[in-house]
Amino acid sequence: MNNTISTKYCVEEAISKKIIKYYKYDNFNNIEEIGIGNFGRVFRANYKNSQHYLALKSFFNFNEFTLEKIVRELTADVRQMTAG
């Protein structure tokens, strides 16, 4: 199994096990762009009628390289949340 298939499988598995939450875009409102980077744009938005903001990321080119970067970022976030 090559790395791309393995990465994609890991993400799909994490979504199916509810480790990563998947939300449909049309459930968000008050969407406002707050940043732009090398890989895409970052937005803040409210989920449904909540008053709490969440971050949404939109990628310029969603490909294997981008997917691997997402997995690395999520892995680092999980490690940080479970540390100490």
C-alpha positions as a printed Julia matrix, in Angstrom:
84×3 Matrix{Float64}:
   0.0    0.0    0.0
   1.53   3.32  -1.0
   1.6    6.39   1.27
  -1.21   8.25  -0.57
  -3.66   5.38  -0.26
  -2.63   4.88   3.35
  -3.15   8.58   4.18
  -6.53   8.69   2.47
  -7.58   5.5    4.24
  -6.51   6.92   7.62
  -8.62  10.06   7.1
 -11.67   8.07   5.96
 -11.25   5.73   8.93
 -10.97   8.66  11.36
 -14.18  10.17   9.95
 -16.05   6.86  10.15
 -14.93   6.36  13.77
 -15.93   9.98  14.54
 -12.37  10.94  15.5
 -12.64  13.66  12.86
 -16.0   15.36  12.61
 -17.36  15.93   9.12
 -19.84  18.77   8.58
 -21.68  19.8    5.44
 -20.88  23.32   4.29
 -24.52  24.39   4.12
 -24.86  23.93   7.91
 -22.67  27.0    8.47
 -23.66  30.67   8.42
 -21.99  34.04   9.11
 -19.0   32.85   7.07
 -16.16  35.39   7.06
 -12.67  35.03   5.58
 -10.03  35.58   8.25
  -6.85  34.48   6.53
  -5.09  33.14   3.49
  -2.02  30.96   3.23
  -0.03  28.83   0.83
  -2.61  26.05   0.74
  -5.89  27.95   0.86
  -8.19  30.25   2.76
  -9.34  30.16   6.39
 -12.83  31.25   7.4
 -14.69  31.63  10.65
 -18.33  30.64  10.77
 -21.18  29.68  13.05
 -22.48  26.12  12.93
 -26.24  26.24  12.41
 -27.6   28.68  15.01
 -24.71  28.48  17.46
 -23.04  31.65  18.69
 -19.64  29.91  18.82
 -17.26  30.36  15.9
 -15.48  27.47  14.23
 -12.65  27.55  11.7
 -13.24  26.32   8.14
 -10.42  25.68   5.7
 -10.75  25.77   1.93
  -7.85  24.42  -0.13
  -6.63  25.77  -3.48
  -5.49  22.37  -4.74
  -6.79  19.38  -2.83
  -4.36  16.63  -3.76
  -2.23  13.95  -2.1
   0.34  16.48  -0.85
  -2.38  18.65   0.72
  -4.01  15.59   2.3
  -0.71  14.58   3.89
  -0.27  18.13   5.29
  -3.78  17.97   6.79
  -3.02  14.64   8.46
   0.23  16.04   9.91
  -1.61  19.1   11.25
  -4.35  17.0   12.81
  -1.8   14.64  14.35
   0.05  17.57  15.9
  -3.24  19.01  17.22
  -4.19  15.7   18.82
  -0.77  15.35  20.42
  -0.99  18.85  21.81
  -4.5   18.27  23.2
  -3.49  15.02  24.94
  -0.16  16.27  26.32
   0.3   17.08  29.97
